[in-house]
Amino acid sequence: MHPTLTPGIDVALLIFYAFVLFFICLVFYLRREDRREGYPLEHEFTGRLESEGGPFLTALPKTFKLSFGRGTVTTPTQGREPVEIAARFTDRFPGAPYAPTGNPLVDGIGPAAYANRAKHPDIDMEGHPRIVPMGSALDFAIERRDPDPRGMPVLGCDGALAGTVSELWIDRADRLIRYLAVDLAVGGTVLVPMMMTDIQRGNRRVVCDAVTAAQFADAPRIEATDRITLYEEDRVLGYFGGGYLYATPDRQEPLL
């Protein structure tokens, strides 16, 4: 077989050139698409907004339709302002850690950070709120061989009394308990992530090793009594998750 289609045309070379052109276009496409969220970047020390990279590297607006008639979302987000956080750099080099200047659990610093997620509840395949109090989900109950934490006292990581479990918030899709509703000794009710608690059957108590008993009072509250939004979930999880670093001063010290 003759190695060329016509004299002077090398098929292998044409395929190579086509691959190089495709690869260059792919790189530009991916660099444009990864700038839909989180851009423009901020200068690490001054907070000044960095350039987005010019027209060849800036993604064109794309509109997404949300499920169940919740409108549309267009990305990339335009007009984002620098975010002020209650923290300072511990040194003047790129990647230097932050040191909180206020209450890091409330201010959302480090592991206590949260995202501005949608202010509507997570929903199941039928459009119903996925996480609800057990009292409103009559087809759910505690397995008779498992301890029911309702009515049990809740202790913080310092062993002090924070409050009493008044209700269980369940995930109707995954068939498990997501949060414990705790009536605080100082007044009010907060949701505590189930995965950050230890239900001690023998002692008839619940221990949350994430924060101290006093820090329960500053935990984020939810607006509704029968549902929790995605935004509120991120706030709650960030607050208690951040406690594993910021709840007590000794947790911020190096292990070695």
Disulfide bonds with the S-S distance in Angstrom:
none
